[in-house]
Amino acid sequence: MNGLFRKNPPKPKYATTWNTDTLREYLANRPKIALLEPEELERKTIILLALCSGRRVSELTNLNRDDILETESMISIPINYRNKNRSKGAPHMIHLAQAEEETLCPVKHINAYLNLTKETKCEKLFINRKTGSPLSSATLARWIKEQLSAAGISSNFSAHSIRGAVATKATFKGMSVDSLMKQLNWRSKRTVERFYLRPEALQESILL
């Protein structure tokens, strides 16, 4: 089996990535929070959280609203969800700071979404507003992919591609792979470098 693995090692799903600036510009040009329809608010909140945290869709799906900790300028959300990269230990945290531009501020969007869904009895952060039940990972992934397409990003990219795009942008701006692994909850440096980082593709997209 090991011999077969060496002969046919897993390959990255994507040979390139997309520039997070493309999505950022699209979101920045969306209406301010007060002008968003409820459906637009929930979907924009989800993709802003994905973009600003770089977390897996499965982790975002399992966030609990009662666990949210807020200070004057920041929101922190513990990730109690267990997966292959974290089977024990204290919860990892998502830390989100307020942004100057309202249309790009994850904190303000989360607060607006919490206010929109304040009557729910569901513990999960993201819920079906009609039934009150938790949204599935498949629903979040579909909504993220729809917004990537609306921003002009190739429909070949899935919702999960946002992690690679965020990782590539972060390293391009100087973040070390070790810091990136800690922030995005990866165990293997080799996996990160091989499957997620596409620095040459990002540089190409910026310079052309």
C-alpha positions in Angstrom: 0.0 0.0 0.0 2.8 2.4 0.9 4.5 1.6 -2.4 1.3 2.5 -4.3 1.0 5.7 -2.3 4.5 6.7 -3.3 3.9 5.9 -7.0 0.6 7.8 -7.0 0.8 10.5 -4.4 -2.2 12.7 -3.9 -2.2 15.8 -6.0 -3.5 19.3 -5.3 -7.1 19.8 -6.4 -6.2 23.2 -8.0 -3.1 24.1 -10.0 -3.7 27.7 -9.3 -5.7 29.9 -6.9 -7.7 33.1 -7.0 -6.8 36.5 -5.6 -8.7 37.4 -2.4 -8.6 41.1 -3.5 -11.2 40.1 -6.2 -13.7 39.0 -3.5 -12.8 41.8 -1.2 -13.6 44.4 -3.9 -16.9 42.7 -4.7 -17.9 42.7 -1.0 -16.8 46.2 -0.5 -19.1 47.4 -3.2 -22.2 45.7 -1.8 -24.8 47.8 0.0 -24.3 48.8 3.6 -25.8 46.6 6.3 -29.1 48.6 6.7 -29.8 48.2 3.0 -29.3 44.5 2.8 -32.2 42.1 2.5 -32.2 39.4 5.2 -31.1 36.8 2.7 -28.2 39.0 1.5 -27.2 39.7 5.1 -26.9 36.1 6.1 -25.0 35.1 3.0 -22.6 38.0 3.2 -22.0 37.3 6.9 -21.1 33.8 6.1 -18.6 34.6 3.3 -17.0 37.5 5.3 -16.5 35.0 8.2 -15.0 32.5 5.8 -12.7 35.1 4.2 -11.6 36.7 7.4 -11.0 33.4 9.3 -9.9 31.0 6.5 -11.7 28.3 8.4 -13.3 25.1 7.0 -17.0 25.2 6.1 -17.6 22.4 8.6 -16.1 24.5 11.4 -18.3 27.5 10.5 -21.4 25.3 10.4 -20.7 24.2 14.0 -20.1 27.6 15.6 -22.4 28.3 18.6 -24.0 31.7 19.0 -23.9 31.6 22.8 -20.2 31.0 22.7 -19.4 34.4 21.0 -17.3 36.7 23.1 -17.3 40.4 22.2 -15.1 43.3 23.3 -15.3 46.9 22.1 -13.5 46.2 18.8 -13.4 42.4 18.4 -15.4 39.2 18.4 -13.9 35.9 19.4 -15.6 32.5 18.7 -14.4 29.2 20.1 -14.4 26.3 17.7 -15.7 23.3 19.7 -16.0 21.1 16.6 -13.6 18.1 16.6 -12.0 16.8 13.4 -8.9 15.0 12.3 -6.7 18.1 12.9 -8.0 18.6 16.5 -9.2 15.6 18.4 -8.2 16.9 21.9 -7.2 20.0 23.8 -8.7 23.4 24.3 -10.9 24.9 21.5 -9.3 26.9 18.8 -10.5 30.4 18.5 -11.6 32.6 15.6 -10.7 36.3 16.3 -12.3 38.9 14.2 -11.5 42.6 14.5 -13.7 45.5 13.4 -12.8 46.9 9.9 -13.0 50.6 9.0 -15.2 49.9 6.0 -18.7 48.8 7.2 -19.2 46.7 4.0 -16.1 44.7 4.9 -16.6 44.5 8.7 -17.2 40.9 9.9 -18.0 42.1 13.4 -20.8 44.4 12.3 -22.2 41.9 10.0 -22.2 39.1 12.7 -23.9 41.5 15.1 -26.6 42.4 12.5 -27.1 38.8 11.7 -27.5 37.9 15.4 -30.1 40.7 15.8 -31.9 39.3 12.7 -32.1 35.8 14.2 -32.4 36.8 17.9 -35.7 34.9 18.3 -34.2 31.5 17.5 -33.8 28.8 20.1 -31.2 27.0 18.1 -27.7 27.1 19.5 -25.9 27.2 16.2 -24.8 30.5 14.7 -26.1 29.9 11.2 -29.7 28.8 11.0 -32.5 28.3 8.6 -34.7 31.4 9.3 -37.9 29.6 8.3 -37.5 26.4 10.3 -35.1 27.5 13.0 -32.9 24.5 12.4 -29.1 24.6 11.8 -27.9 25.2 8.3 -25.9 22.3 6.8 -22.3 22.4 5.6 -23.6 21.8 2.1 -25.8 24.9 2.2 -23.0 27.1 3.5 -20.7 25.7 0.8 -23.2 26.3 -1.9 -23.8 29.9 -0.8 -20.1 30.6 -0.6 -19.5 29.2 -4.1 -22.4 31.3 -5.5 -20.8 34.5 -4.1 -17.4 33.6 -5.4 -19.0 33.2 -8.9 -20.9 36.5 -8.4 -17.5 38.2 -7.7 -16.2 36.9 -11.0 -14.1 34.0 -9.6 -14.2 30.9 -11.8 -17.0 28.4 -11.0 -14.3 25.7 -11.1 -13.4 26.8 -7.5 -15.3 25.3 -4.6 -16.1 26.9 -1.3 -13.1 25.1 0.2 -10.8 27.0 -2.2 -11.1 30.0 0.1 -8.7 28.4 2.5 -6.0 28.1 -0.1 -6.6 31.7 -1.4 -6.4 33.1 2.2 -3.3 31.1 2.9 -1.6 32.2 -0.3 -2.4 35.9 0.4 -1.2 35.7 4.0 2.1 34.2 3.0 2.5 36.7 0.2 2.1 39.5 2.8 4.8 37.9 5.0 3.1 35.4 7.4 5.2 32.4 8.1 3.9 28.9 7.3 4.2 28.0 11.0 2.0 31.0 12.0 -0.4 30.1 9.2 -0.7 26.5 10.5 -1.6 27.7 13.9 -4.1 30.3 12.7 -5.9 27.9 10.3 -5.5 24.7 12.3 -3.3 22.6 10.0 -1.1 19.9 11.4 1.3 19.2 8.5 3.6 21.9 7.0 4.1 19.7 4.0 0.4 19.5 3.4 0.1 23.3 3.6 3.0 24.0 1.2 1.9 21.3 -1.3 -1.8 21.6 -1.4 -2.7 25.2 -0.4 0.0 27.7 -1.1 0.2 29.1 -4.7 2.5 32.1 -4.3 3.5 32.2 -8.0 -0.2 32.3 -9.1 -1.0 35.2 -6.7 2.0 37.2 -7.8 1.1 36.6 -11.4 -2.5 37.8 -10.8 -1.2 41.0 -9.0 1.4 42.0 -11.6 -0.6 41.3 -14.7 
